[in-house]
Amino acid sequence: MSWRRLRVLIEHLPPESATWTALRNSLSDEELAKQAEKGEPEKARWSQTEQLLALVADRVADVGFVLRAVNTDKKSTKPRPPEPIRRPGAKPPRLKQQINEAQANTLFKLINGGAA
């Protein structure tokens, strides 16, 4: 067996395999902290169990959101819906672009009939 073939086999093992667990356990605290900072779960591989667990967590969060929304007074601010757990293959949510002061002034002039 070639080294390349061995590498390919290891890379395609399920994340809960003994090999991946041993590799994760061999990381130093600094390496773990570095990986946690740049964690991108959407680029990782998840087993079917992890996918189902994330789905259950999302559904429980949805039920909690509905209960809070139903029991909130109409005059008070409504709760924000929960964000789903990021999954492999899904892109992270796009952040809403914030408008700066110059853009706000230009928009105000355009709305009120003035030329920009």
FENFEN-V56825 format. One record per backbone hydrogen bond with DSSP energy under -0.5 kcal/mol. CO is the residue of the C=O (numbers start at 0). NH is the residue of the N-H. E is the energy in kcal/mol with one decimal. If there is no record, write none. Layout:
[[CO	NH	E] [CO	NH	E]]
//
This chain:
[[1	5	-1.9] [2	6	-2.5] [3	7	-2.4] [4	8	-2.2] [5	9	-2.4] [6	10	-2.6] [7	11	-1.4] [9	12	-1.5] [13	16	-2.1] [16	20	-2.2] [17	21	-2.4] [18	22	-2.3] [19	23	-2.6] [20	24	-2.5] [21	25	-1.3] [23	26	-1.2] [27	31	-2.4] [28	32	-2.3] [29	33	-2.4] [30	34	-2.3] [31	35	-2.3] [32	36	-2.0] [33	37	-1.5] [35	38	-1.0] [39	42	-2.3] [40	43	-1.3] [41	88	-3.6] [46	50	-2.1] [47	51	-2.5] [48	52	-2.4] [49	53	-2.3] [50	54	-2.0] [51	55	-2.4] [52	56	-2.4] [53	57	-2.2] [54	58	-2.3] [55	59	-2.5] [56	60	-2.1] [57	61	-2.1] [58	62	-2.3] [59	63	-2.3] [60	64	-2.2] [61	65	-2.6] [62	66	-2.5] [63	67	-2.2] [64	68	-2.8] [65	69	-2.6] [66	70	-1.9] [68	71	-0.8] [72	75	-0.6] [86	89	-1.9] [99	103	-2.2] [100	104	-2.3] [101	105	-2.3] [102	106	-2.4] [103	107	-2.5] [104	108	-2.3] [105	109	-2.3] [106	110	-2.4] [107	111	-1.9] [108	113	-2.5] [109	112	-1.2]]
//
